[in-house]
């Protein structure tokens, strides 16, 4: 089983959202259907980056890292 850290980019305003999940396809659908309170105002979203981790704790740690200044600079170079 894999855990995914992912980055979405809003087509509406270009803002990025960083999260983690066990099912990337279902989670993206929930974001785009407006079922996630934090992102429903800015739908639709595109998946622009993801990483697979073997443990939940590593996926959560990676999410927290990507939300830092260093993480956002890393993403800016990758996306």
Rosetta blueprint (number, residue, H / E / L):
1 X L
2 X L
3 X E
4 X E
5 X E
6 X E
7 X E
8 X E
9 X E
10 X E
11 X L
12 X L
13 X L
14 X L
15 X L
16 X E
17 X E
18 X E
19 X E
20 X E
21 X E
22 X L
23 X L
24 X H
25 X H
26 X H
27 X H
28 X H
29 X H
30 X H
31 X H
32 X H
33 X L
34 X L
35 X L
36 X L
37 X L
38 X L
39 X L
40 X H
41 X H
42 X H
43 X L
44 X L
45 X E
46 X E
47 X E
48 X E
49 X E
50 X E
51 X E
52 X E
53 X E
54 X L
55 X L
56 X H
57 X H
58 X H
59 X H
60 X H
61 X H
62 X H
63 X H
64 X H
65 X H
66 X H
67 X L
68 X L
69 X H
70 X H
71 X H
72 X H
73 X H
74 X H
75 X H
76 X H
77 X H
78 X H
79 X L
